[in-house]
Amino acid sequence: MKNELKYHLPRSKSLKSKILIEQLFKQGKSLKKYPLRLVYLPVNFSHEEKFLVAFSVSKKKFKRAVDRNRIKRLMREAFRLQQHDLLIDEKIIMMWIFTGSELPDYQEVYNSVRLIIREFNDTH
């Protein structure tokens, strides 16, 4: 069989630990490309995954849960398809934050993820 890339994003790659999230926002570095922001931090954690990831949308800007969930789905899908482009040497935790104030279309989110991943790879 061929060595094919797996494009799934299982729950085991989800960042859920309150301690790690707190540490991420205290010590993490940030990259921005409108309408997204990536906060990341190299950390040693017990999971065997290379990275843990979370997605966030402001409740202040988007009152309706339907809108917040839609944006998070768009971000997850764009990241899922481009996760193999990340050049990671060590284990990291990351959070993708939507900073825009209007509902985006998929292409806008996809392009922002692509640009942030490219910039991330250049800085590491």
C-alpha positions in Angstrom: 0.0 0.0 0.0 1.1 3.6 -0.6 2.1 5.8 2.2 -0.9 8.1 2.0 -1.5 11.2 4.2 -4.4 10.9 6.6 -6.5 14.0 6.6 -8.5 13.2 9.7 -8.4 15.4 12.9 -9.3 13.0 15.7 -10.4 14.1 19.2 -7.1 12.9 20.6 -5.6 16.0 19.0 -8.0 18.3 20.8 -6.6 20.7 23.4 -8.9 20.4 26.4 -6.7 20.9 29.4 -7.4 24.1 31.3 -3.9 24.1 32.7 -2.3 23.9 29.2 -4.7 26.5 27.8 -3.8 28.9 30.7 -0.1 28.3 30.1 -0.7 28.9 26.3 -2.1 32.3 26.9 0.5 33.3 29.5 3.6 32.2 27.6 2.5 31.6 24.0 3.5 33.3 20.8 1.0 34.7 18.3 0.7 35.0 14.5 -2.1 37.0 12.8 -3.6 37.0 9.3 -7.0 38.6 9.2 -9.5 37.1 10.2 -7.5 34.5 12.2 -5.0 34.5 15.0 -2.8 31.5 16.0 -1.5 31.3 19.5 1.0 28.5 20.0 3.5 27.2 22.5 6.1 24.4 22.4 5.3 22.2 25.5 6.0 18.7 26.7 2.8 16.9 27.2 2.0 13.2 27.8 0.0 12.6 24.5 1.7 10.8 21.7 0.3 13.4 19.2 2.7 16.0 17.7 0.3 18.8 18.5 -2.9 19.6 20.4 -5.3 22.1 18.8 -8.3 24.2 19.8 -10.6 26.6 18.0 -12.3 29.7 19.5 -14.8 32.3 18.4 -15.8 35.3 20.5 -19.2 35.2 22.1 -19.1 39.0 22.2 -18.9 39.4 18.5 -21.2 36.4 17.6 -24.1 36.2 20.0 -25.7 33.2 18.3 -24.2 29.8 19.0 -25.1 28.7 15.5 -22.8 31.4 14.0 -19.9 30.5 16.4 -20.2 26.8 15.7 -20.3 27.5 11.9 -17.1 29.5 12.1 -15.4 26.8 14.2 -16.4 24.2 11.7 -14.9 26.3 8.9 -11.6 26.7 10.8 -11.4 23.0 11.8 -12.0 21.9 8.2 -9.4 24.4 6.8 -6.9 23.3 9.4 -7.7 19.6 8.9 -6.8 19.8 5.2 -3.6 21.7 5.8 -2.3 20.1 9.0 0.4 18.2 7.1 1.9 21.4 5.9 3.0 22.2 9.5 6.7 21.6 10.0 6.9 20.6 13.7 10.0 19.4 15.4 8.7 19.3 18.9 5.3 18.9 20.6 3.2 22.1 20.5 -0.2 23.3 21.7 -2.1 25.8 19.5 -5.3 27.7 19.5 -6.9 29.2 16.4 -8.9 32.3 17.3 -11.4 34.0 14.9 -10.9 37.8 15.2 -13.2 39.0 12.5 -16.6 40.6 13.1 -18.6 39.2 10.2 -19.4 35.6 9.1 -16.6 34.5 6.8 -16.8 32.3 3.7 -14.7 29.1 3.6 -12.2 30.4 1.1 -11.3 33.4 3.3 -10.7 31.1 6.3 -8.7 28.5 4.2 -6.4 31.3 2.9 -5.8 32.7 6.3 -4.9 29.2 7.7 -2.6 28.7 4.7 -0.8 32.0 5.3 -0.4 31.5 9.0 1.0 28.0 8.6 3.4 29.3 6.0 4.6 32.1 8.4 4.8 29.5 11.3 7.0 27.3 9.2 9.2 30.3 8.3 9.7 31.3 11.9 10.6 27.7 13.0 
